[in-house]
Amino acid sequence: MNVFQDTLRRIAERVEGTRAVSLVGVDGIPIDTFGPKEGVSIESVAAEMGSFVKASRPGEGEGGEVQQLCLVTDAGKAILSRVTEEYYLLLLLSKEGNFGRGRFELRKAALALEKELL
């Protein structure tokens, strides 16, 4: 198992209600994914959230990059957490999923993966 799969698996095991977790590029294309493929289109969620991140990028001399983006719907929750300028972790949770633990585990994993991606 590669370092990305191992990290994604650990996040899924530690966060109650995980439906899928993925390392995605800012363009919304998943690099690696862990979790069941049925019923969840991680690709479409990643693409939509990625386009929001790109649209909100600051111009020269303006504010900082998006660090975390959360989307909560009736069906579930999505958390996008920055790893580097070009990569994010995306966690899809069920409606009852542990949102706080998810944010915490994504932040920890982002710090570890940053070294692998730079």
N, C-alpha and C positions, 0 to 999 in steps of 0.2 A: 504494500500500500504506500502511495506517495505521501509527502508531507501535507499536501492540500487535502487529500481524502481523509487522512488521519485527523487533521484539525477540524474538518467539517463534521466528522463522525463524533468527536468529543463534544462539540457544541450541541449536536442533536441529543446525545446521551444526557447532557447536564441540564437541558432546558425542557421542562415539562410542556407538552403540547406542540412540539416541533413537527411541522408537516414536511418541510424541506429546508435545506441551507445550502447556499451556493457562493462561490467566489466569482464575481462578475467584473467585467471591464466597464469603464464609464460609458461605453457605447451600448451597454445592456446585454452583451453577449456573455453567457456563462462560460467560465473557464473549467470549473469542476463543480459537481453537485452531489449532495448526499441526501437521500430520502426517497420516498416512494414517488413514482412519476404519475400515477393515476390521480385524476381530479385536481391537480395543481399544475398550472402552467407557469413554472418559474421563469421561463423565457419571456413571456409577455409582461409579467410583473417587473422583471429586471429591465426590460426595454422601456417601459413607462417611467419607472423611477430614475433610470439612467438619463432619460431625456430631460426630466425635471432638474437633475443635478447639473447637466450641461447648460441648460437655460439659465440657471441661477449662478453660474460661475461669474465671479467679479471681474471687472475690467482692470486694467493696469492701475495700481495705486489704490484700489478700492478694498473693501472688506475681505474676509477670509473665505476659505473653501467650506462647502457643506461637510460637516463631520458626521451627522446622523440625520436620517430622515425616517419618520414613522408614519405609517398609514394604518388607520383602524377602521374596519368596516363591520357590518353585521355578521359577515361570514368568518372574519379572522383578522389577523394583524400581520403587518410586514414591517421589518426594520432593516434599513440600509445603513451600514456603518463603514466609514472610510478606512482603508488600509494604507493606500498611497494616493497620489494624485490621479492615477489611472485605474485603480482597483478598489472594489468595495465588497463587503460581505453582505449577503442578503439572507435574512431569516424569515421564513413564513411560519406563522403560528396559528393554531386553531383559536376559536373564539375564547376558549378558557385557558389558553397558553400563558405561561409565566412571562409577562412583558418585562418586568424589572430584571429578572435573571437573564433573559435574552439579551438585553442591552449590555449587561455586565459581561457576559461570556463573549459577546461579539467584540467588545473593547479589548478584552484580554487577548483574544485570538488575533485581532488586528495588530497589536503590538508585536506578537510573535511572528506573524506572517510578513510584516513589513521588511524584515531582514532578508527573507527569501525572495522578495520581489524587487528589491533595489539592486 
